[in-house]
Amino acid sequence: MGCASANGPHANDVKTPPRSAQFDVALDWNYALRPGIPKYLGSVPLEMGSVQNAGQVTYIASTLGKVIAIDNASGREIWTQNFDMPVTSGPIVNAKGIYIGLSSGTIHRLNPRTGEHIWHYETGGAVESGLSVGEGIVACVNVNNRAFAINEEDGTLLWRRERPRPNEFSMYGQSSPLIQNGMVYLGFSDGYVVAYAAQNGTAVWSRELAPDARFKDMDVKPALDKDVLYVAASSGGLYALSADDGHTLWQRDIFGISSIRVFQNSLYVSSQSGILRIEKKSGETIWQNVIQKESLISELQLGKSYIYASVQKYGLVILDRIDGTLRHVIDLGSDFTAAPQLSPGVLTAISNNSTVYRLFVNDEPIGQ
């Protein structure tokens, strides 16, 4: 893997690193989406969609109002499903279907082979990244602070819960629920995290994080490791909680966290403070790479050797997973906001000009 100039992993005053003109791996194909609806979130291009590589097919969900299936061998379109609203959550792909959420609040399950509708459910408020599927449940939180657990098979409602919607300004998006071990862990925009029994929605415990924080909302999917739940509040930082009753084990002040990943003895965190590797038992920083001060960094993708992320108004970045050294910035001539997706040997990303790039990389995903 080629190198651009790198910064030391512990630097807190990192200068903007030079951008490489191109990455030294093969570009398999790129696919430019044609607009189906006007640009979302104003006139400035901002692609809040995402991609999912599943076997021989790449699925694309775009805020241009499209879900597209691309054949990985040829780079050609297999099918397209058009919507009259931006797709703002998903795609989540499994053997049973493709699951997406729209800015209108509708959840759809599509046939992965044909793109045809199987069922839909109306939540009544935009679902902006807050969608998860697991253990037979499709779970989401919408912009109105309402949580839904939907039967994956037929799209019927299993249970619904709601918390007060705060008056304070909140960040874009909602926390995707974590469905694991018969529980659904949910973060709400009023700063509460709640553990629900997956099948009936009984609240096992709830607690408020950072009651005095400026931004209380929780926009990050929790991560569970054995009996510890890792969660984040917008300006309240990173918390390690007991999964049994929600009490705090430790807390770190890290602003603007966008993702938490767990692997072995470490947490990998993306935030407006950069990308950090943290010792999961103590919460101490192993390394921190600022990348670019106060930049918006996407959810992380962990590989055996590298960490991958999108940095808005900058590019796709690749860091050494062990020591946090910046290895490369991939400049494809466009801004990136949506998280890239790593699958064995392949990195796929959608840019803010709604072009999908499929790159060959010598790496494979690990961890959560």
C-alpha positions as CSV (number, residue, x, y, z in Angstrom):
1,M,0.0,0.0,0.0
2,G,1.5,3.3,-1.0
3,C,2.2,6.2,1.4
4,A,1.4,9.8,1.6
5,S,3.1,12.0,4.2
6,A,1.8,10.9,7.6
7,N,1.4,12.6,11.0
8,G,2.4,11.3,14.4
9,P,-0.4,9.4,16.1
10,H,-0.5,11.5,19.2
11,A,-0.4,15.0,17.7
12,N,-3.2,17.3,18.7
13,D,-2.1,20.2,16.5
14,V,-1.9,18.3,13.2
15,K,-1.6,20.4,10.1
16,T,-3.6,19.4,7.1
17,P,-1.8,16.5,5.5
18,P,-1.0,16.5,1.8
19,R,-3.6,14.8,-0.4
20,S,-2.5,12.0,-2.7
21,A,-3.8,12.5,-6.3
22,Q,-4.8,8.9,-6.5
23,F,-4.5,5.7,-4.5
24,D,-2.2,3.0,-5.7
25,V,-4.9,0.3,-6.1
26,A,-7.0,-0.5,-9.1
27,L,-10.3,1.4,-9.5
28,D,-12.7,-1.5,-10.5
29,W,-15.5,0.7,-11.6
30,N,-17.4,3.9,-10.8
31,Y,-21.1,4.6,-11.3
32,A,-22.7,8.1,-11.4
33,L,-26.3,8.3,-10.3
34,R,-28.7,10.4,-12.3
35,P,-30.8,12.8,-10.1
36,G,-34.3,11.5,-9.4
37,I,-35.3,14.4,-7.1
38,P,-33.8,17.8,-6.3
39,K,-30.8,17.8,-4.0
40,Y,-31.5,17.1,-0.4
41,L,-30.6,19.6,2.4
42,G,-30.5,22.6,0.0
43,S,-28.6,23.3,-3.1
44,V,-25.1,22.2,-1.8
45,P,-24.5,18.6,-2.8
46,L,-24.6,16.4,0.3
47,E,-25.1,12.7,-0.3
48,M,-26.4,11.1,2.9
49,G,-27.0,7.7,1.4
50,S,-24.8,4.7,1.7
51,V,-23.6,1.5,-0.1
52,Q,-23.6,-2.2,0.9
53,N,-21.6,-4.8,-0.9
54,A,-23.4,-8.2,-0.7
55,G,-21.8,-11.1,-2.6
56,Q,-21.9,-10.3,-6.3
57,V,-24.0,-7.2,-6.0
58,T,-23.5,-3.6,-4.6
59,Y,-26.6,-2.0,-3.3
60,I,-26.8,1.8,-3.3
61,A,-29.3,4.0,-1.4
62,S,-29.2,7.6,-2.3
63,T,-30.7,10.9,-1.1
64,L,-31.5,11.4,-4.8
65,G,-34.4,9.1,-4.2
66,K,-33.0,5.9,-5.6
67,V,-32.1,2.4,-4.6
68,I,-29.9,0.7,-7.2
69,A,-28.4,-2.8,-7.5
70,I,-25.0,-2.9,-9.4
71,D,-23.4,-6.1,-10.7
72,N,-19.9,-6.2,-9.3
73,A,-18.4,-8.1,-12.2
74,S,-19.5,-5.6,-14.9
75,G,-20.3,-2.4,-13.0
76,R,-23.7,-2.3,-14.7
77,E,-27.1,-1.6,-13.2
78,I,-29.3,-4.6,-12.5
79,W,-32.3,-2.7,-11.3
80,T,-33.4,0.7,-10.0
81,Q,-36.2,1.5,-7.6
82,N,-37.2,5.2,-7.6
83,F,-38.8,7.1,-4.7
84,D,-40.3,10.5,-4.5
85,M,-38.4,11.2,-1.3
86,P,-34.7,11.0,-0.3
87,V,-33.5,7.7,1.0
88,T,-31.9,8.7,4.3
89,S,-31.3,5.3,6.0
90,G,-29.9,2.0,4.8
91,P,-29.5,0.0,2.7
92,I,-29.3,-2.9,5.2
93,V,-29.1,-6.1,3.2
94,N,-29.7,-9.7,4.3
95,A,-31.0,-12.9,2.7
96,K,-34.6,-11.8,3.3
97,G,-34.5,-8.3,1.9
98,I,-33.2,-4.8,1.5
99,Y,-34.3,-2.4,4.2
100,I,-34.3,1.4,3.8
101,G,-35.8,4.5,5.5
102,L,-37.1,7.6,3.7
103,S,-37.1,11.2,4.7
104,S,-40.9,10.9,4.8
105,G,-40.6,8.3,7.6
106,T,-41.5,5.2,5.6
107,I,-39.6,2.0,6.1
108,H,-39.4,-0.3,3.0
109,R,-38.4,-3.9,2.6
110,L,-37.4,-4.7,-1.0
111,N,-36.6,-7.9,-2.9
112,P,-32.8,-8.0,-3.3
113,R,-33.1,-9.7,-6.7
114,T,-35.7,-7.5,-8.3
115,G,-36.1,-4.4,-6.2
116,E,-39.8,-5.0,-5.9
117,H,-41.7,-3.9,-2.8
118,I,-42.4,-6.6,-0.2
119,W,-43.9,-4.3,2.6
120,H,-43.7,-0.8,4.0
121,Y,-44.4,0.8,7.3
122,E,-45.2,4.5,8.1
123,T,-43.4,5.9,11.2
124,G,-44.7,9.5,10.7
125,G,-41.3,11.2,10.9
126,A,-38.0,11.1,9.0
127,V,-35.7,8.2,9.6
128,E,-32.3,9.7,9.1
129,S,-29.7,6.9,9.6
130,G,-31.6,5.4,12.6
131,L,-32.4,1.9,11.1
132,S,-31.2,-1.6,12.2
133,V,-32.2,-5.2,11.5
134,G,-31.6,-8.2,13.6
135,E,-33.2,-11.2,15.4
136,G,-36.3,-10.9,13.2
137,I,-36.8,-7.3,14.0
138,V,-36.5,-4.1,12.0
139,A,-36.0,-1.3,14.5
140,C,-35.7,2.5,14.1
141,V,-35.9,5.8,15.8
142,N,-37.5,8.7,13.8
143,V,-37.0,12.5,14.0
144,N,-40.0,12.7,16.4
145,N,-38.1,10.7,19.0
146,R,-40.3,7.6,18.5
147,A,-38.9,4.1,18.4
148,F,-40.5,1.3,16.4
149,A,-39.9,-2.5,16.4
150,I,-41.3,-4.0,13.2
151,N,-41.7,-7.7,12.4
152,E,-39.2,-8.4,9.7
153,E,-41.4,-11.0,7.9
154,D,-44.6,-9.1,7.3
155,G,-43.9,-5.4,8.3
156,T,-46.4,-5.4,11.2
157,L,-45.7,-3.4,14.4
158,L,-44.4,-5.3,17.3
159,W,-44.2,-2.3,19.7
160,R,-43.6,1.4,19.7
161,R,-42.1,3.6,22.4
162,E,-41.7,7.4,22.6
163,R,-39.7,9.9,24.6
164,P,-40.3,13.7,24.7
165,R,-38.8,15.6,21.9
166,P,-36.4,18.3,23.3
167,N,-36.7,21.9,22.4
168,E,-32.9,22.3,22.0
169,F,-31.2,22.2,18.7
170,S,-30.0,18.7,17.8
171,M,-27.5,17.3,15.4
172,Y,-28.5,15.6,12.1
173,G,-29.7,12.0,12.3
174,Q,-30.8,9.5,15.0
175,S,-29.0,6.7,16.8
176,S,-29.4,3.4,15.0
177,P,-30.8,0.8,17.6
178,L,-28.5,-2.0,18.6
179,I,-30.3,-5.4,18.5
180,Q,-28.4,-8.0,20.4
181,N,-28.9,-10.9,22.8
182,G,-32.7,-10.4,22.9
183,M,-32.4,-6.7,23.7
184,V,-32.8,-3.4,21.8
185,Y,-30.6,-0.6,23.0
186,L,-31.8,2.8,21.9
187,G,-30.5,6.3,22.2
188,F,-32.9,9.3,22.0
189,S,-32.5,13.0,21.2
190,D,-33.4,14.0,24.8
191,G,-30.2,12.3,26.0
192,Y,-31.7,9.1,27.3
193,V,-30.5,5.6,26.6
194,V,-33.0,2.8,27.2
195,A,-32.6,-1.0,27.1
196,Y,-35.8,-2.7,25.9
197,A,-36.7,-6.4,25.7
198,A,-36.7,-7.1,22.0
199,Q,-40.0,-9.0,21.7
200,N,-42.3,-6.9,23.8
201,G,-40.6,-3.5,24.3
202,T,-40.5,-3.7,28.1
203,A,-38.0,-1.2,29.4
204,V,-35.3,-3.0,31.5
205,W,-33.5,0.2,32.4
206,S,-33.1,3.8,31.3
207,R,-30.8,6.6,32.2
208,E,-30.0,10.2,31.1
209,L,-26.5,11.0,29.9
210,A,-24.9,14.4,30.3
211,P,-28.0,16.3,31.6
212,D,-26.1,19.6,31.6
213,A,-24.6,19.2,28.1
214,R,-25.4,21.7,25.4
215,F,-26.4,19.0,22.9
216,K,-28.0,16.0,24.6
217,D,-29.0,14.0,21.6
218,M,-27.6,10.6,20.8
219,D,-26.8,10.0,17.2
220,V,-24.4,7.1,17.4
221,K,-25.3,3.4,17.3
222,P,-24.3,1.8,20.6
223,A,-21.7,-1.0,20.8
224,L,-21.9,-4.0,23.1
225,D,-19.0,-6.0,24.3
226,K,-19.9,-8.8,26.7
227,D,-21.5,-7.0,29.7
228,V,-20.4,-3.4,28.7
229,L,-22.4,-1.1,26.5
230,Y,-20.6,1.8,24.8
231,V,-22.7,4.9,24.0
232,A,-22.1,8.5,23.0
233,A,-23.9,11.8,23.5
234,S,-23.3,14.7,21.0
235,S,-21.5,16.9,23.5
236,G,-21.5,14.7,26.5
237,G,-18.8,12.4,25.2
238,L,-18.2,8.6,25.4
239,Y,-19.6,6.4,28.1
240,A,-19.0,2.8,29.1
241,L,-22.1,1.5,30.8
242,S,-23.1,-1.7,32.6
243,A,-25.3,-3.6,30.2
244,D,-27.2,-5.0,33.2
245,D,-28.5,-1.7,34.7
246,G,-26.9,1.2,32.8
247,H,-24.6,2.6,35.5
248,T,-21.5,4.4,34.4
249,L,-18.2,2.5,34.4
250,W,-16.2,5.4,32.9
251,Q,-16.7,8.5,30.8
252,R,-14.6,10.5,28.3
253,D,-15.2,14.0,27.1
254,I,-14.9,13.6,23.3
255,F,-16.9,16.0,21.2
256,G,-19.0,15.1,18.1
257,I,-18.7,11.3,18.1
258,S,-19.9,9.7,14.9
259,S,-19.2,6.0,15.5
260,I,-17.9,3.5,18.0
261,R,-16.3,0.2,16.9
262,V,-15.1,-2.5,19.2
263,F,-12.3,-5.0,18.4
264,Q,-10.4,-7.1,20.9
265,N,-9.2,-4.7,23.7
266,S,-9.8,-1.5,21.9
267,L,-12.5,1.0,21.0
268,Y,-12.1,2.9,17.7
269,V,-14.0,6.2,17.7
270,S,-14.6,8.7,15.0
271,S,-15.4,12.3,16.1
272,Q,-14.8,16.0,15.5
273,S,-11.7,15.5,17.6
274,G,-10.4,13.1,15.0
275,I,-10.1,9.3,15.1
276,L,-9.1,7.7,18.4
277,R,-8.1,4.3,19.6
278,I,-9.1,3.8,23.2
279,E,-8.4,1.1,25.8
280,K,-11.9,-0.3,26.3
281,K,-11.5,-1.2,30.0
282,S,-10.0,2.0,31.3
283,G,-11.1,4.6,28.6
284,E,-7.5,5.8,28.2
285,T,-6.3,7.0,24.8
286,I,-3.9,4.7,23.0
287,W,-3.6,7.1,20.0
288,Q,-5.4,10.0,18.4
289,N,-5.1,11.4,14.9
290,V,-6.9,14.7,14.4
291,I,-6.8,14.3,10.6
292,Q,-8.2,17.8,10.1
293,K,-9.4,20.1,12.9
294,E,-13.1,20.0,13.6
295,S,-13.8,18.1,10.4
296,L,-16.9,15.9,10.0
297,I,-15.7,12.3,10.0
298,S,-18.0,9.4,9.0
299,E,-18.5,6.1,10.7
300,L,-15.4,4.0,10.7
301,Q,-14.7,0.8,8.8
302,L,-12.2,-1.5,10.5
303,G,-9.9,-3.7,8.5
304,K,-7.2,-6.1,9.6
305,S,-4.5,-3.6,8.7
306,Y,-6.2,-0.3,8.2
307,I,-9.1,2.0,9.2
308,Y,-11.2,3.7,6.5
309,A,-13.4,6.8,6.8
310,S,-14.8,9.7,4.8
311,V,-13.9,13.2,5.8
312,Q,-16.1,16.0,4.5
313,K,-14.4,18.5,2.3
314,Y,-11.3,16.4,2.3
315,G,-11.6,12.8,1.0
316,L,-11.4,9.2,1.9
317,V,-8.7,8.6,4.5
318,I,-6.8,5.4,5.4
319,L,-5.1,5.0,8.8
320,D,-2.9,2.3,10.2
321,R,-5.1,0.5,12.6
322,I,-2.3,-0.3,15.1
323,D,-0.6,3.1,15.5
324,G,-3.1,5.6,13.9
325,T,-0.6,6.9,11.3
326,L,-2.3,8.4,8.2
327,R,-1.4,6.2,5.3
328,H,-3.3,7.7,2.5
329,V,-5.9,10.3,1.4
330,I,-7.8,9.1,-1.6
331,D,-8.7,12.1,-3.8
332,L,-11.3,11.2,-6.4
333,G,-12.2,14.8,-7.2
334,S,-15.2,15.0,-5.0
335,D,-16.2,15.6,-1.3
336,F,-17.3,12.6,0.8
337,T,-19.7,12.5,3.7
338,A,-21.2,9.0,3.7
339,A,-19.2,6.2,5.3
340,P,-17.3,3.9,2.9
341,Q,-18.0,0.2,3.1
342,L,-15.2,-2.4,3.4
343,S,-15.7,-6.0,2.3
344,P,-13.0,-8.6,1.6
345,G,-10.6,-7.0,-0.9
346,V,-12.9,-4.1,-1.8
347,L,-13.6,-0.6,-0.6
348,T,-16.9,1.0,-1.9
349,A,-17.9,4.6,-1.3
350,I,-20.4,7.1,-2.5
351,S,-19.3,10.7,-3.0
352,N,-21.3,13.9,-2.5
353,N,-21.7,14.2,-6.3
354,S,-23.5,10.8,-6.0
355,T,-20.9,8.8,-7.8
356,V,-20.1,5.3,-6.4
357,Y,-16.5,4.1,-6.6
358,R,-15.4,0.5,-6.1
359,L,-11.7,0.1,-5.3
360,F,-9.6,-3.0,-4.8
361,V,-7.7,-2.9,-1.4
362,N,-5.5,-5.5,0.2
363,D,-7.6,-5.8,3.4
364,E,-10.7,-7.3,4.9
365,P,-13.2,-6.2,7.6
366,I,-13.0,-7.1,11.3
367,G,-14.9,-6.3,14.5
368,Q,-18.3,-4.7,14.8
